[in-house]
């Protein structure tokens, strides 16, 4: 089996980042436990089965774990030919949602595929990261130009953002803009262009809120929560009460009372239940887990084989970190309600499986070729080099570089 997977992956590679993999597995297990704790009351009242959400989330987590393990064994370079097909399929699903999507909570974000409900807005984030990485790695130095480096990427992101806003899904639209901005920044796009896009994005956000009655109502309720705690601000108000009830150490797992009052506590606001039952320490540990994922993801991006893998790893790290940050900020009423899930924790198959696929790709990038690992091990620690030597090597005249390379490659005594 190992030989088959290595052949399928194209290059025999070393192990994945163990710390990153262990953190994700721990979050998957923790998510199943917290979904059960947050949903047992609703499952009993609505479905007459206390374990209704637990059983479904356990299946999602198991499939997600298999997805992580399977994708992590595939050479991520094999994703290149499927970049445009993935983007086209996801875009088509987004269009289908706008035309005939299933509505829930005032938004049409789901497609009915038999007994399964699919939320394409979760997959569109990962598909955009893959496409941006493919495009940016191919254009390289032309990234600094407006017509090649900026315009095509923001046009594609704009189309996907428009499809999100038509559902409406303002939170996913914000995430798509953030992913595009950060990846272009990492690729070396001109700061002046990026600053202009940031200003336009802020103006567009103000326009989108001001021209939508329900978004404007949410904003007003958020800014005046005391006056709207019985209607539009009921959910964020109860969420803040949950965090306050937990204090430092929490009330204990399964002992929270806000599940009786907080609507949909097992989905977007599950961090509030974590805060109530596990307290400030539990939230601090959860933030530490996401910080660890982001830091190991950035480390993977810096050590990737090529720019393509580096951009994918960086984009996925931003996706996990930003979505977790926004979700918890919303639950604490630091931001208006956005509708973004907490990665690996919130109830839902679409979000969990897409996050699992993204993590599998990130782990695949973290696997170094075995020959390279062995060579580094045998070579020992790298020699120290001064900044002046590096600068001289980087900025030496082009005519001198081939000669330097020839001398460096020649065996000892051959150049004397």
HELIX and SHEET records of a PDB file:
HELIX    1   1 UNK A    2  UNK A    9  1                                   8    
HELIX    2   2 UNK A   18  UNK A   47  1                                  30    
HELIX    3   3 UNK A   52  UNK A   72  1                                  21    
HELIX    4   4 UNK A   76  UNK A   82  5                                   7    
HELIX    5   5 UNK A   83  UNK A  100  1                                  18    
HELIX    6   6 UNK A  120  UNK A  139  1                                  20    
HELIX    7   7 UNK A  140  UNK A  144  5                                   5    
HELIX    8   8 UNK A  146  UNK A  150  3                                   5    
HELIX    9   9 UNK A  151  UNK A  165  1                                  15    
HELIX   10  10 UNK A  170  UNK A  187  1                                  18    
HELIX   11  11 UNK A  191  UNK A  210  1                                  20    
HELIX   12  12 UNK A  213  UNK A  223  1                                  11    
HELIX   13  13 UNK A  234  UNK A  246  1                                  13    
HELIX   14  14 UNK A  258  UNK A  260  5                                   3    
HELIX   15  15 UNK A  270  UNK A  302  1                                  33    
HELIX   16  16 UNK A  307  UNK A  331  1                                  25    
HELIX   17  17 UNK A  349  UNK A  366  1                                  18    
HELIX   18  18 UNK A  370  UNK A  379  1                                  10    
HELIX   19  19 UNK A  387  UNK A  395  1                                   9    
HELIX   20  20 UNK A  398  UNK A  409  1                                  12    
SHEET    1   A 3 UNK A 102  UNK A 104  0                                        
SHEET    2   A 3 UNK A 107  UNK A 113 -1                                        
SHEET    3   A 3 UNK A 116  UNK A 118 -1                                        
END                                                                             
